[in-house]
């Protein structure tokens, strides 16, 4: 992909310290792209572990103008088979047994992969570059269709908003199949910076040793990671090269925003709050670090090329300060639309650069955005979106219960359940989502609150939780 990989961009493998950059990096990507060109035409479906090999495959697919769908590397063989059946990729990377209609690929330079031998899917739209899932581990996720123009526009806008340059060094502190984590990779490679491919969790000693060894300058994290950092008594002065923290992936409590802003400001550093969605490639707004703490609670202003308006509920759009309603975003980074089957990959741009976010918010008199709620039943668990209706359907055998969104957690409210039953439900949900148990809270009530029409009163439960 022209313009994404700067001539000076570098990848560092944290596991062994090997650096790949400059002409060597470009040659490796071009070589893999040429190998992909010899495969049957169509999209690539790839599990995306945090490895240099996976990053190179991703860059090669973009370089070869071949759409690539990235999925959680923990995706099991059954789920990969379901995705392959729905989207009929020409090439599949993932730890799965050989699937019907596929055979092992012959070229070892691409690593272990399968190539399609059965009927090919429709030719993808020529503008299509990237496909990301819309949810966590529940249901059958739709794919977000992102164009080359959208990916390039958002990486450039992020670079401008954060003041990125070739001196930056950023670790992969978030999963690379996740839009926020992927945008850290692409925005840094775009400006010729260094990305340290680090698979160790932020909570481990190995991560922090790598931080100091590789002279990390910026760190991206989601709300639960900031809670962990506070418990770990994170002190930026222990890491002299670290000068920037960024946050997205859900609402961070204002006290934590103020706390980490002060920690960074004390050492001459910066703390950025951001707001984004997969459907807008990654990020839609950024709160400039220098506007804290005056704009505490805001997620900032639109990135370059973007605009925000509010629909107060009557279908109109306004930028009048103080009006609350659905957030409407407009920009070149808006998706082409969703895909549920292979046929959808051939569709063109269906949104025209306008995204109804499903989130509620308001603008102040300077155009800064404040989030106030959501219109759709979606929770974020450690930065990963989870469809609450999918969760409820999966647990229907347990009797009356409601799933609601807590602060970066999923909250289940169960009617008439004892402690043992609540524990069993929690364990089942943790397994279903593939998440840490701290991301799921289960509470029992004598009776679920209902609306006058007899439906669960979600608003009352959200307020209570």
C-alpha positions in Angstrom: 0.0 0.0 0.0 1.6 3.2 -1.2 2.2 5.7 1.6 1.6 3.4 4.6 5.2 2.1 5.0 7.7 5.0 5.4 11.2 4.3 4.0 12.6 4.7 7.6 10.0 2.6 9.4 11.4 -0.1 11.7 10.1 -3.3 13.4 11.9 -4.7 16.5 11.2 -8.2 17.6 11.1 -7.9 21.4 11.7 -11.6 21.8 15.2 -11.5 20.3 16.0 -7.9 19.6 16.2 -8.3 15.9 15.5 -5.1 14.0 14.0 -5.0 10.5 13.9 -1.6 8.8 14.7 0.5 5.8 15.3 -1.3 2.6 15.4 -4.7 4.3 11.8 -4.2 5.6 10.5 -3.0 2.3 12.2 -5.9 0.5 10.7 -8.5 2.9 7.2 -7.0 2.4 7.6 -6.8 -1.4 8.8 -10.4 -1.5 5.8 -11.7 0.5 3.5 -9.6 -1.6 4.8 -11.2 -4.7 4.3 -14.6 -3.2 0.7 -13.7 -2.4 0.2 -12.6 -6.0 0.8 -16.2 -7.0 -2.1 -17.4 -4.9 -5.7 -17.6 -6.2 -7.4 -14.2 -6.4 -9.6 -13.1 -3.4 -9.4 -12.0 0.1 -7.0 -13.2 2.9 -8.4 -14.3 6.3 -5.6 -14.2 8.9 -5.4 -14.8 12.6 -3.3 -11.9 13.9 -0.9 -12.9 16.7 1.6 -10.3 18.0 4.5 -11.5 15.9 6.8 -9.9 13.3 5.7 -12.6 10.9 2.1 -11.7 11.2 2.9 -8.0 10.8 4.8 -8.7 7.6 1.9 -10.8 6.2 -0.5 -7.9 7.0 1.8 -5.4 5.3 2.3 -7.7 2.3 -1.4 -8.1 1.7 -1.9 -4.3 1.7 1.2 -4.0 -0.6 -0.4 -6.6 -3.0 -3.7 -4.7 -2.9 -5.3 -7.9 -1.6 -8.0 -7.3 1.1 -7.1 -8.9 4.4 -9.5 -9.8 7.3 -7.8 -9.9 10.7 -9.2 -12.0 13.5 -8.3 -12.9 17.1 -5.4 -15.4 17.1 -7.3 -17.4 19.8 -10.1 -18.1 17.3 -10.6 -21.8 17.3 -10.8 -24.1 14.2 -14.6 -24.3 14.3 -14.9 -20.5 14.3 -12.3 -20.1 11.5 -14.1 -22.7 9.5 -17.4 -20.8 9.9 -15.7 -17.6 8.8 -14.1 -19.3 5.8 -17.4 -20.8 4.8 -19.1 -17.3 5.0 -16.4 -15.2 3.3 -14.6 -17.8 1.1 -11.1 -16.4 1.5 -8.5 -17.3 -1.2 -5.8 -17.6 1.5 -6.2 -18.5 5.2 -3.7 -18.1 8.0 -4.5 -19.7 11.3 -3.9 -22.6 13.6 -6.5 -24.9 12.3 -6.8 -28.3 10.7 -7.0 -28.5 6.9 -10.5 -27.3 5.9 -12.7 -28.7 3.1 -12.0 -26.8 -0.1 -8.5 -25.8 1.0 -5.0 -27.3 0.8 -1.7 -26.4 2.3 0.1 -23.5 0.6 3.3 -24.5 -1.1 5.4 -21.4 -0.4 7.2 -21.5 3.0 8.0 -17.8 2.9 4.4 -17.1 3.9 4.5 -19.6 6.8 1.8 -22.1 7.5 -1.3 -21.2 5.4 -4.1 -22.8 3.4 -5.1 -21.9 -0.2 -8.6 -22.3 -1.5 -9.1 -25.0 -4.2 -12.9 -24.9 -4.3 -15.2 -22.3 -5.8 -13.8 -18.8 -5.4 -15.9 -16.0 -3.9 -16.9 -12.9 -5.8 -14.1 -10.6 -6.6 -13.7 -8.0 -3.8 -14.3 -4.4 -4.6 -11.1 -2.8 -5.9 -11.2 -0.1 -3.1 -11.4 -2.7 -0.3 -8.2 -3.1 1.8 -9.0 -4.2 5.4 -11.7 -6.1 7.2 -12.1 -6.1 11.0 -14.6 -7.8 13.2 -17.3 -5.7 15.0 -17.6 -7.6 18.2 -15.9 -9.9 20.7 -16.4 -13.6 20.9 -20.2 -13.8 20.8 -22.4 -14.4 17.9 -21.3 -14.4 14.2 -19.5 -11.1 13.8 -20.0 -8.9 10.9 -16.9 -7.5 9.2 -16.2 -3.8 8.8 -15.2 -3.0 5.2 -12.4 -0.4 5.2 -11.0 1.1 2.0 -7.4 2.0 1.3 -8.3 5.7 1.4 -9.9 5.2 4.9 -6.8 3.4 6.3 -4.4 6.0 4.8 -6.6 9.0 5.9 -6.8 7.8 9.5 -3.2 6.9 10.0 -2.2 10.3 8.7 -4.8 12.1 10.9 -3.6 10.2 14.0 0.0 11.1 13.2 -0.9 14.8 13.1 -3.1 14.7 16.2 -0.4 13.1 18.3 2.6 14.8 16.7 4.2 11.5 15.7 7.6 11.5 13.9 10.5 9.2 13.2 11.9 9.4 16.7 8.9 7.7 18.2 9.2 4.1 19.6 5.9 2.3 20.4 5.3 -1.2 21.7 2.4 -3.4 20.7 0.6 -3.1 24.0 -2.8 -4.0 22.5 -3.9 -6.9 20.3 -3.2 -6.3 16.6 -6.6 -7.6 15.4 -8.2 -4.8 17.5 -8.6 -1.5 15.7 -6.9 0.6 18.3 -3.9 -1.7 18.6 -3.6 -2.0 14.8 -3.8 1.8 14.4 -0.8 2.2 16.7 1.2 0.0 14.4 0.0 1.7 11.1 0.3 5.3 12.4 3.9 4.8 13.6 5.0 2.9 10.4 3.5 5.7 8.4 5.8 8.4 9.9 9.0 6.3 9.9 8.9 5.4 13.6 9.8 2.2 15.3 7.3 -0.4 16.5 8.5 -2.9 19.1 6.5 -6.1 18.5 6.0 -7.2 22.1 3.7 -10.1 23.0 4.1 -9.9 26.8 1.2 -8.4 28.7 1.5 -5.0 30.2 1.3 -6.6 33.7 4.5 -8.6 33.3 8.1 -7.8 34.2 9.1 -8.8 30.7 7.0 -6.0 29.2 8.6 -3.3 31.4 12.1 -4.7 30.8 11.4 -4.4 27.1 10.1 -0.9 27.6 13.4 0.3 29.0 15.6 -1.8 26.8 14.0 -0.5 23.7 13.7 3.1 24.9 9.9 3.3 24.4 8.6 6.8 23.9 4.8 6.2 23.9 2.3 3.7 25.3 -1.3 3.0 24.2 -3.7 1.5 26.7 -7.4 0.9 27.3 -9.3 1.8 30.5 -8.7 -1.5 32.4 -5.0 -1.2 31.7 -4.9 2.2 33.3 -6.6 0.8 36.4 -3.8 -1.8 36.4 -1.2 0.9 36.0 -2.5 2.8 39.0 -2.5 -0.4 41.1 1.1 -1.0 40.0 1.9 2.6 41.1 3.1 3.5 37.7 5.7 6.3 37.8 6.8 7.8 34.5 10.0 9.1 35.9 11.2 5.5 36.1 11.1 5.4 32.3 12.9 8.6 31.1 12.2 8.1 27.4 8.5 7.6 27.9 6.8 10.9 27.1 3.3 10.1 25.7 0.4 8.0 27.0 -2.8 7.5 24.9 -6.2 6.1 25.9 -9.1 4.8 23.9 -11.3 1.7 23.9 -14.0 2.9 26.2 -14.7 5.6 28.8 -11.9 6.2 31.3 -13.1 7.6 34.7 -12.3 11.3 34.9 -10.4 10.9 38.1 -8.0 8.5 36.3 -7.7 10.9 33.3 -6.7 13.7 35.7 -4.4 11.4 37.6 -2.4 10.2 34.6 -2.4 13.7 33.0 -0.8 15.0 36.2 1.7 12.1 36.3 2.8 12.8 32.7 2.8 16.6 33.0 5.1 16.4 36.1 7.8 14.9 33.8 7.1 17.1 30.8 5.0 14.3 29.1 1.6 14.2 27.5 -1.7 12.2 28.1 -4.2 12.0 25.2 -7.8 10.8 25.5 -9.3 9.6 22.2 -12.6 8.3 20.9 -13.0 5.9 18.0 -14.8 3.0 16.4 -13.8 0.2 14.1 -16.4 1.6 11.7 -14.2 4.8 11.4 -11.0 2.8 10.9 -9.8 3.7 14.4 -10.1 7.1 15.8 -12.6 10.0 15.3 -11.6 12.5 18.0 -8.5 13.4 20.1 -8.3 15.6 23.2 -5.1 17.6 23.0 -3.0 17.0 26.0 -2.6 20.7 26.7 -6.4 21.0 27.2 -6.3 18.9 30.3 -7.5 19.3 33.0 -9.7 22.2 31.7 -11.6 19.8 29.3 -11.8 16.9 31.8 -14.5 14.5 30.7 -14.2 15.4 27.0 -13.0 13.1 24.3 -11.7 16.0 22.2 -12.2 17.4 18.8 -12.4 15.6 15.4 -9.2 14.4 13.8 -8.0 16.2 10.7 -10.5 15.8 7.9 -13.3 14.8 10.3 -16.4 16.5 11.5 -18.9 15.9 14.4 -22.6 16.8 14.5 -25.4 15.8 16.9 -28.8 14.4 15.9 -31.1 15.4 18.8 -33.6 12.8 17.9 -35.6 14.3 15.0 -33.2 13.3 12.2 -31.6 16.8 11.9 -27.9 17.5 12.6 -26.7 20.3 14.7 -23.4 21.6 16.2 -25.2 23.8 18.7 -23.5 23.6 22.1 -25.3 21.6 24.8 -27.7 19.7 22.5 -27.6 15.9 23.4 -28.2 13.2 20.8 -26.7 10.6 18.6 -23.1 11.4 17.5 -22.8 11.7 13.7 -19.3 11.5 12.3 -18.2 12.5 8.8 -14.7 11.8 7.4 -12.7 9.9 4.8 -11.9 7.3 7.5 -15.6 6.0 7.6 -16.1 2.4 6.5 -17.6 1.4 3.2 -20.2 -0.7 5.1 -20.6 -4.1 6.7 -20.0 -7.6 5.3 -21.8 -10.7 6.5 -21.1 -12.9 3.4 -18.6 -13.2 0.6 -21.0 -11.4 -1.7 -20.8 -8.3 0.5 -17.1 -7.9 -0.2 -17.9 -6.8 -3.8 -20.1 -4.0 -2.6 -18.9 -0.4 -2.9 -19.1 2.5 -0.5 -22.6 2.5 1.1 -22.2 5.3 3.7 -20.6 8.1 1.7 -18.3 9.0 4.6 -21.1 9.5 7.1 -21.3 7.3 10.2 -24.1 7.2 12.7 -22.1 6.0 15.7 -24.9 4.8 18.0 -23.3 6.7 20.8 -24.9 9.7 22.5 -23.1 12.9 23.2 -23.0 16.7 23.2 -20.6 19.5 22.0 -19.5 22.4 24.0 -19.0 26.0 22.8 -15.5 25.1 21.4 -16.7 22.0 19.6 -15.3 19.6 22.1 -17.2 16.3 22.3 -18.5 14.8 25.5 -20.0 11.2 25.5 -23.2 10.7 27.5 -24.4 7.2 26.7 -25.2 4.8 23.9 -28.2 4.0 21.7 -27.2 0.4 20.9 -26.9 -2.5 23.3 -23.1 -2.9 23.1 -20.7 -3.2 26.0 -16.9 -2.9 26.0 -15.0 -5.5 28.0 -11.3 -4.5 28.2 -11.7 -2.5 25.0 -13.5 -5.3 23.0 -17.1 -4.8 22.0 -19.6 -7.4 23.1 -23.2 -7.6 21.8 -25.3 -7.8 24.9 -28.2 -9.5 23.1 -25.8 -12.3 22.0 -24.8 -12.8 25.6 -28.4 -12.9 26.8 -29.3 -15.5 24.1 -26.4 -17.6 25.0 -27.5 -17.7 28.7 -31.2 -18.1 28.1 -31.3 -21.6 29.8 -30.4 -19.9 33.1 -33.8 -18.2 33.3 -34.6 -14.4 33.6 -31.4 -12.3 33.3 -30.2 -9.1 31.7 -26.8 -8.1 30.4 -25.9 -4.4 30.7 -22.7 -2.4 30.2 -20.7 -1.4 33.2 -17.5 0.7 33.2 -15.3 -1.4 30.9 -17.1 -4.5 32.1 -20.1 -6.7 31.4 -22.7 -6.8 34.2 -25.2 -9.6 34.4 -28.3 -9.1 36.6 -30.0 -12.5 37.3 -33.4 -12.9 38.8 -33.8 -15.2 41.9 -30.3 -16.8 41.8 -28.3 -18.1 44.7 -24.6 -17.6 45.0 -23.7 -21.0 43.4 -25.8 -20.3 40.4 -24.3 -16.8 40.0 -20.8 -18.3 40.1 -21.7 -20.9 37.4 -23.1 -18.2 35.2 -20.0 -16.0 35.6 -17.7 -18.9 34.8 -19.7 -19.7 31.7 -19.6 -16.1 30.5 -15.9 -15.7 31.1 -15.3 -18.9 29.0 -17.7 -17.6 26.3 -15.9 -14.3 25.9 -12.4 -15.6 26.5 -11.7 -12.7 28.9 -10.4 -12.3 32.4 -12.9 -12.9 35.2 -12.5 -9.3 36.4 -14.3 -8.2 33.2 -17.6 -9.9 34.2 -19.7 -9.0 37.2 -22.8 -11.0 38.1 -25.5 -9.8 40.6 -28.7 -11.3 41.8 -32.0 -9.5 42.3 -35.3 -10.7 43.6 -37.1 -9.4 40.5 -35.8 -7.6 37.3 -37.2 -4.1 36.9 -39.6 -3.8 34.0 -40.8 -0.9 31.9 -44.6 -0.2 31.7 -44.7 -2.4 28.5 -43.2 -5.4 30.4 -39.8 -5.2 28.9 -36.6 -5.2 31.0 -35.8 -1.7 32.1 -32.2 -1.5 30.8 -31.8 2.2 31.7 -32.7 1.6 35.3 -30.3 -1.4 35.5 -27.4 0.5 33.9 -27.9 3.4 36.3 -27.9 0.9 39.2 -24.8 -0.9 37.9 
